[in-house]
Amino acid sequence: MIRSVIPFLLVSIVASVPAFGEKTGPASAKAPIINFSLPTFTNPDGYRSWLIRGSEAWLTEQNVIDVQGLALTVFSGDASNRIDTILLSPSARVLTEQQVISGTSSMRVINIRDGFEASGEEWRYTHKDKTVTLGKKARVVLRAEFKNFLK
């Protein structure tokens, strides 16, 4: 019984392995990058400026990246390496050359430096100005004390 199983296993293994020297072709451009991470640094000092992370990413065209599970961390850009803002979205498009990230799905931004949170849909983040624009369902929560606000 054992002798009849061994040849079957050998044939199965050989059939599943490509022939030596056989080329499998280039990796597909349609395949996603898993656990994507793209840091950006300031020039000429080289401090962290932002870090784009995602569960998956696709390079759709030159300097355009579609990201699933986006987590953008914006740093102070100086020696303190302080986190200023965190932006989260299920999907987004990154224009690396313009340093713009946008999406039509939901987005949540947590601004640690100024103490507020915002969420909405149809959004756009411009890194040059460090601005977020919300097109729909905007909601902002301020975490600041207003003295004599209703006086």
N, C-alpha and C positions, 0 to 999 in steps of 0.2 A: 504494500500500500504506500509506504513512504517513497519507494523508488519511482512510482508512477506520478507522484506529486512534484518531485524535484524537477523533472524535465518541463512540466507545465509551468512551474514558477520561473524557470530560466527563459522559456519562450515568452512569457508575459513581460518580464523585465526587459528583454532585448527589444520587444516590439514597442515598448513605451519610450525607449531612449532613441533620440535621433542618431542617424549614422555619423560616424566620425568625419569631421570636415564639412558637414552639412551646415549651410548658413541659415539662420532663422530670420534674417532681415532686420532692419533697423527698428528701434522702439517706436511705437505709434505716437504721433503728436497728439492724438485724441486721449491718450491715457493720462489720468490725473496725477499730480504730485501729491503724495500723501504726507500729512503733517508738515505742510508748507510753512516756511519762515523766511522773511525778507527784512533784514535790518537796513536802516539808512543812517548815515552819519553826517555831521556838519562838516563843512570845509572852511578853512584849512585845519581847524583844531581837532577834528576827528571824534567829537563827542556824539553819543547816541541822539538821534533826532526822532526817529520813530521805528517801531517794529510791527510789521504786518505778519500775522499768523493765521492759519486756517487749517481745517481738517483735510480739505482737498483744494487744489488749485489747478487751473488750466491756462496755459499760455495760448490765448485765442488768436492773437496777432502780435506783431512786434510792439513791445512796451504796453500791452494790454493783458491783464491777468484777471480771470474770473475766479473768485474765492468763495468756497462754502465754509460756514462756521467761522466767520471773520472775527478776529480779536485784534484790534489796533491799539497799540500803546504809544502815546505821544510823550516824549521826554522833554526836559527843560532845555536840552541842547547845550548845556554847560558842564563844568566839572562836577557839579553836585549830582548829576545823573538822576535827578528827581523825576518821578512820574507825575505829569500834569493831568493827562486825560486818558480815559480808556473808552473805546468805542466798540460795541458788540452788535453783530448782525448775522442772520442766518445765511445771507448771500450778498455779494458786492462785486463791483467791477473796479479794478485799480488801474489808473493811467499813470504809470511809473514816471514817465518823462515830465508830465505836468504836476505830479504829486497831488492827484485828486482821486478820491475814492467816493463812489456813489452806489446807490441801490434803490430798488423799488419796494423791497420787503421792509419789515420792521427794523428799527435801529434803536439802540440805547446808548447814550453817552453819559459817562460819569466824569465830571470835572472835579478833580481832587483839589487843585490849586484854588479855585474860586468857590467851591462848595455848592455845586448844583448838579442836578441830574435832568436829562431830557430824553424824550423818546418820541418816535413818530415814524412816518413812512415817506417814501419818495424823497430821500435825503441825499445830501452831498457834503463831503468834507474836503476843504481846500487847505492843504498844509502850509502854503506860503503865508496865508492870513490867519491860519489856525481857526477857521470858522466852520460851523456846521449850519446847514440850511435844511429845514424840515418843510416838506411840501404838503403833507396831510397828517391828520390825527396828532398834531403836536401837543406835547404835555411837558411842562417844565416844573421841577420841584426845586425851590431855593432853600438852602440850609444856612440862612443868615438871619441875624437879629435885626428887626426893624424897630428902632426906638421912636416913640411918639408917632407911629404910623397913622393911627386913627384920630389924632388930635385935631 
